[in-house]
Amino acid sequence: GAGVSQTPSNKVTEKGKYVELRCDPISGHTALYWYRQSLGQGPEFLIYFQGTGAADDSGLPNDRFFAVRPEGSVSTLKIQRTERGDSAVYLCASSPTAGANVLTFGAGSRLTVL
Amino acid sequence: AQSVTQLDSQVPVFEEAPVELRCNYSSSVSVYLFWYVQYPNQGLQLLLKYLSGSTLVKGINGFEAEFNKSQTSFHLRKPSVHISDTAEYFCAVQPQGGSEKLVFGKGTKLTVNP
């Protein structure tokens, strides 16, 4: 596609529920990144994929968060047992390859946990 | 570890006035430096980056930034702003040496008034 697509754009859920957020990167981009942006803060790194494998997941806050990229294209960020503190905008970005220093970001998925 | 400080959370200016958005960083290793812009309801867009070479870098939309290693700063400037420059601006650093992780500041909201 022309850009990085993220769905849903908005998600409202209840505390304790399971949520999946999807990212469609730019076609051919091998590197994919997830960031989280809380209100009034800059984006915070969560995880980075090179191809199908998670090359760096050091930013995932705890084991309720998990991300996959099974075919090296689309990625899904999964959050179990959501908490109110998980409310944020989740940003996905892609790059032609690692080390390219050029990230293209999607518009984000806004998650609200009631 | 790296940290980024954007000294001004909000900067109001009049149209056609010059503007400087300040960014200071802390890092024990050499870093690459970036400025991103976020328009309402849009993804982050790369304005400019410093990887090496000339310390004065020019970006899109007439913006430029100067890397000052001794002051660990990377301030963003534009000599004459337009209404359309109203947006949030984020400074970010990435450690050199293989890490793909961007560390962002909290952002500066630039409001250009007529």
Interface residues (C-beta under 8 A of the other chain):
Chain A: G3 V4 A31 Y33 Y35 G40 Q41 G42 P43 E44 F45 Y48 A55 D56 S58 G59 L91 A93 A98 G99 N101 V102 L103 T104 F105 G106 A107 G108
Chain B: V4 Y32 F34 Y36 N41 Q42 G43 L44 Q45 L46 K49 L51 F90 A92 Q94 G98 S99 E100 K101 L102 V103 F104 G105 K106 G107
